[in-house]
Amino acid sequence: MEANTLLRKVHMNCPLCGKTHEVEERKRVTSIVLKGEKVTYEERFYFCANADEDENEFETGAMTNENLLNARNAYRIKKGLLTSCEIVEIRESYGLSQVDLAKLLGWGEATISRYESKAIQDEAYDTMLRLIKDNPLQALEFLKKNADKFTAMKRLEIRAKIVEKLDSYGKEYLTRQTFESEYANFEE
């Protein structure tokens, strides 16, 4: 069994022993095989000192979801994909809802919600997210391409947010791109 750390004690009705008492909330580093890859991640759980040694740990539904997300993010990191938190950051940097970002990219409305909470994106979707992460001009291109998915008012609102982002640091990105393209012949 992996070493674990006590986080706090919680007074609750324990589902293992059936008594109301203090159970320990703990965390540990553990491993799981996900999509054929062994990944290591941090998980939280409750420990009941009154229960049998073989069955003295349990998780709430929220803990299970958090632990699964931690495992999926460990897989994403191992595979060089954006984590769910990074996807949220990209979306929030444009001030978009999950549905609006999905529409902007021409995806199904639930796609971003799934990537932020449970599903692991494939490389093609990851690449599209990375395109708009640092390049607001690419986001503007996606908005033009998928304009019909938004009302005129919503389109103007999103465009304003993209232009604001472009003004804040997009021009720096474009300058960096220009320099990189100029010096591409000198690499190697």
Secondary structure as UniProt FT lines:
FT   STRAND          4..13
FT   TURN            15..17
FT   STRAND          20..34
FT   TURN            35..36
FT   STRAND          37..47
FT   TURN            49..50
FT   HELIX           53..55
FT   STRAND          57..58
FT   HELIX           61..79
FT   HELIX           84..93
FT   TURN            94..95
FT   HELIX           98..104
FT   TURN            105..106
FT   TURN            109..110
FT   HELIX           111..117
FT   HELIX           123..134
FT   HELIX           136..145
FT   HELIX           147..149
FT   HELIX           152..165
FT   HELIX           166..170
FT   HELIX           171..183
FT   HELIX           184..186
//
